[in-house]
Amino acid sequence: MGLIAFLKTQFIVHLLIGFVFVVSGLIINFVQLCTLILWPINKQFYRRVNCRLAYSLWSQLVMLLEWWSGTECTLFSDQATVDTFGKEHVIIILNHNFEIDFLCGWTMTERFGVLGSSKVLAKKELLYVPLIGWTWYFLEIVFCKRKWEEDRDTVIEGLKRLSDYPEYMWFLLYCEGTRFTETKHRISMEVAESKGLPKLKYHLLPRTKGFTTAVQCLRGTVSAVYDVTLNFRGNKNPSLLGILYGKKYEADMCVRRFPLEDIPVDEKEAANWLHKLYQEKDALQEMYNKEGIFPGHQFKPPRRPWTLLNFLFWATVLLSPLFTFGFGIFASGSPLLILAFLGCNAPPISVLYFKASFGVRRLIGVTEIEKGSSYGNQEFKKKE
């Protein structure tokens, strides 16, 4: 094992990375809070500022995927579709099978310049997760309780508010509503059978309300729907913890573009369109499992240096003073100064490190499949 590979497995290194992410995130959240005064003065300027602040935080996670673990992402699509990336407002439909599926989506948004302005229809519980939910709040992310009777007005209002967004946005929808597990899949297919819908092998039955509402509210704003089907080579099931330990994965994403005018305006017909789309996604996964490849030409968009430079900036700003001061104390050779430094600073440093560790572990816990929500175990038994 080389030195770099060894360092990637060390808890103290993970702690320092977590420290940088958490403290920089709190600083960014504070700056975002201060930007609220811009909203009544110039709403579009407020939005542009917050896109860049969000980028400074999210790109640290993308850095872990691209530079720390060296994970490679390959697109399977056509040149005409790839040429539109980052040049239009779109709705993204992504399968929800993996712990880091969101991170693979983020790395593509980063490579095409829309990471800071990316949106998602998120469960309301995430609003209260420090850093994640707080940053999303300032980005006007649409939150829902996943109970349509309660969510309808909130979701419609949130979507319509994005109609004049000044930067190209990719709006992510997990139409399955929750991450895939065998238990949820079994219950979901029971519902599919009761409704006379074709069964799916690799996906949960899509919940159509969010999709049809997003399409209806964002017509005239978004140009297309990108259907993204994700899988990993070697039948790997990657995790955020694995990324933190420097494990390299190879992600493959099949991307298909559907112009919005091709999607029916009628709600029922749009719902049927979505069900058909998931049957096609299932066929794509079946093909991948058999042949190890998706259809289409392969594209490997190069990673950009900005995620790494952003992290190095924050690491320099936050870690240099601590290291410089500590090194100076130990270099003095004075036992009294060293003991005083350790005695006076150990408690606050321990507290900061604990908070950093807790923050990273909390983020990892949010992504872990076995710790995912129970949504789907019972909700699939109810009609949409």
N, C-alpha and C positions, 0 to 999 in steps of 0.2 A: 504493500500500500504506500503510495507516494505521500509526501507531506501535505499537499493540498487536499487529497482524498481523506487523509487522516483528520485534518482540521474540520472538514465538513461533518464529521461524526461527533465532534466534541460539544458537550452541553454548554460550555462557557462561550463558545462561538455562537451557538444558537441564541444564547442569552443576550449577547451583544447585538445581534441582528434584531432580536425582538425589542431590545431597548431603543434602538434607532427607529424602528417602525412605530412603536407606541408613542414615544416622546415627540417624534416629528408629526405623528398623526394628531396629537393633542394640540401642538402648535398650529397645525393647519386648520383644525376645527375652530380654534380661537380666532384665527384670521378670518375664517369663513363667517363666524358670528359678527365680526366687525364689518364685513361687507354688506350686511343687511341694510345699512344706511344708504347703500347705493340703489336698492330696489326701487324706491319711489322717485329717485332722481333719473336713473337710466337703467331700466330693467335688463336690456340686452348687454350692457357693459358688465352688470352684476353677473350675468350668466357666463360671459366669456372669462371673467376672472375666476369664477368657481370651477369652470372646466379645467383650468390650468392648475388650480390648487388640488383638485381631485386627482389629476394626472400625477402630481408629485407624490401622492400617497399610494395610489393603485399601482403605479409603475414599479414600486419597490417589490410588490408581489410578482409582477411580471419578470422583474430582474432575477428573482429566485428561480423561476421556471427556465428562462432563456440562458442566463449566464451562470448561475450557481449550479443547477442540475444539468444544464446543457440539453434539455429536452428539445427535440426537433418536432416541428409541426409541418405536415405536408397537406396541401390542398388538392382536391380532385375536382376539377371543374372545367370550364371552357374559357378561352381568352376573352370573349365578349363579356362574360360575367365578371371576371377578375378586373377588367378595365373599369368597371363601375364602382369598385370598392373604394370607400372613402369619399365618394363624389355625389352621394345622394342619401336622403333619409330612408331608412328601411326598417322593417320588422324582421327580427331573427327568430326562427323556430329551431330550438336545439334539444336533442334528446338528453334526458337527465339520468344517466346510468352511472356516472363516475363522480368521485369526490372532487376531482379537479377540473370537471368539465367547464366550470365558469372561468377558470384560469386559462384554459386553452382558448376560450372565446376572447378573453381579455388580450392575450398575446397577439391575436389576429387584429383586434381593434387598434392595438398599439402600432402594429406594423403598417396599418393603413391610416393612421393619424386621427382616430376617433375614440381613443380610450377615455379621455377626460369627459367627453360628451355622451358616452354610452349610457343607456337607460335600461331599466328592468322593471317588470311587474313583480314586486317583492312581497313576501309575507310580512305582516305588520310586526311580528316578533323581532325582526331584524332592526327595526327602527330604534330599539332600545339597546342594541349592541354597540358599545363605545367604538368610535372610529368608523366602523362600517355604516351603521345606521345614521350616525350623526352627519357623516360626509354625504350620504345619500339624501338626507333631508334638505341640505342646501343645494343639491343638484335637482331638486323637484322630482325625485323618484316617486313613482306611484306605489303606495302600499295598500295591501288588502288583507282582510281577515280570512279570506277564502270561504266566505259565506255570502253568496251572491245577493241575497235579499238585503244584507247590510252594506255590501260593497258597491252596489250598482252606482249610486250617485257619486260616491267618492272617486271611483275609478273613472267614470265619464268626465267628471270635472278635471281630474288630474291629467287625463289624456288630452282634453281640449286645450288645456293650458300650454301644452307643448307645441301647439300648431304653428306658433311663430318663433320656434327655437332658432337662434342665429347660426348655430354650428351643426354640421352634419351629424346626425345621431343614429346609432344602431340600437333599436329598442328590442330587448331580449324577452322572449316568452318561453317559459317552460310549460307547454300546453298540457303535459301530464299532471301538473299540479304538485308533484312531489317526486322525490328520487326513487328510482326503481329498486324494489326488493322482491323476493320470491313471494312473500306473503301478500304484498300489495298487488302483485301481478295476478295471483290466483283470484283474489277478490274482484279485481278489475275485469278479468275475463268472465267471471260469473255475471257481472253487470252487462258486459258486451253480449253474452248469450241471451240474457233476458230481454235485451233491446233489439235482438235480431241483427247485431252488427258483427262483421267478420272478426275473428279472434286474432290477436297480435302475439307474436312469440317473444319479441325483444323490447316491447314498449308497453306502457300502461295505456288504457283507453284515454284519448285526449279529452280534456274538458273544454268545451267549445265556447263558453260564454266570454272568457277573457279575450280569446282570439277574435271572435266576431265583433265584440265591442271595440277592440283596438283598431280593427280594420275600418269600422264605421266612423270612429271618431278621428282617425288620422288620414282619411281620404282627403286628397288635396295637399297633404304634407309629405307622406311617404310615397316613394315611387314604386317600391317592390317589396316582396317578401323573399327573404333568403332562407331556404330550408337547409339546415346544417345537420349532418349525421356524423357523429364522432365515434371513433373506436381507437384501440391501441394495439400495436403490433405485439406479437408473442403472447396474446391473450392476457396481457398485463392488466392489473386493476390498481392503478396508481393512487397515491394519497398525498395530501399536503405535507404530512410528516415525512414521507419518502423524499419529497422534493427538498425539504429542509435538510435531510441527510445527504443530499447531493445525488440521489438516484436519477439516472437518465432514462427517459421514456421516449417512445416514438409515437406521436399522435397523428392519425390520419383523419381528415375531415372532408366529406363529400358536400359540396356547396352547389345548390341549384337555385336559380333566380326565377321568380314568377312575378311579372309585372302586375301591379295592383289592379289594373283594369281587367285582368283575367280572372280575378276572384269575384264570385257573385256578390251582388249588393244585398240580395235577400238573405236574412239571417239564417234561415233553415238551409238554404242552398250553400251558404258559406260554411256552415257546420258540416254538411255532407262533403264539401271540398276538403275540409281539414281531416275528416276520417279517411278519405281516400289517400290523402298525403301520407298519413301514418301507415297505411297499408304499403305504400311505396317505400317508406323508410324501413319498414320491417323487411321488405325484399332486399333492400340495400345491405342491411345488416346480415341477412342470410348469405348473400353473395360474398361479403367480406369474411365471414366465418369459414366459408368453403374455399375461397380463392386467396384470401389475405390481401385483397386490394379492392378499391372502389372503382367504378367506371369513370372515365374522363381523363383529361390530361393532368399530369402532375405539375404542381407549382410549389416552390419553396421560397416564399417571400423572405428576404434577408432580415435578420434581427437588426435593430437600430441601436446606436450607442447610448441614446438618451436615458434609457432606464438605468443602465449602469452608472452613468455620470450623475444622475439624480441621486442614486443611493450613496455614491462616494461623497457627494456634496453634504448630505445629511450626516453621514458617518464622520466626516471631518469636523463639521460644526459641533456635533454632540459628543464625540468621543475624544477629540484632541485635547480639550481643556482638562478632562479627567485624567487622561494618560500623562499629559505633560506635568500636571501637578503631582500626581503620584510618583512619576519617575524622578522628579526633582527632590521629593522627600526622601526616597530610598537612596538616591545618588549622594545625598548629603552625608550618609553614613552615621547619622546621629540616632542612636537607639531611642532617645527621648522623643525626637520629632516623629520617628516611625511609629512608636507606640501611641503618641498623641494622635497621629493621623488615623491609625487603625481604630483607636478608641473613639475618636470623635466622628469619624466618617463611616465606620462600618454600619451602624444602624441605618442612616439615610440611604447609603448605597445599597444595602440589603433590601430596603423597602422598594427602591427604584428597580432593582433587578427582579424582585418578586413580582412587581406590577408588570414589568416587561414580559416575564415568563408567563404570567397569567394571561396577558393579552394575546400572546402567540398561541398558547394552548387553547384559549377560548375560540380563537379564529379557527384553529384546527378542529376543535370540537364541533363547530357549526357545520363543517364540511364532511364529517365522518358519517358514512352510511349507517353504521350500527347505532349511531346516536341521533339519527334523523328523526323528524317528526312522525307522529303516528297518523298524520293526515293521509288518508287513502285506505287505511285499514278498516275504517268505519264509514268515511264519507263517500266512498265509492258505492256504498249500498243505497245511497240516496240519489234520486234523480237530480240532474242539473237544474 
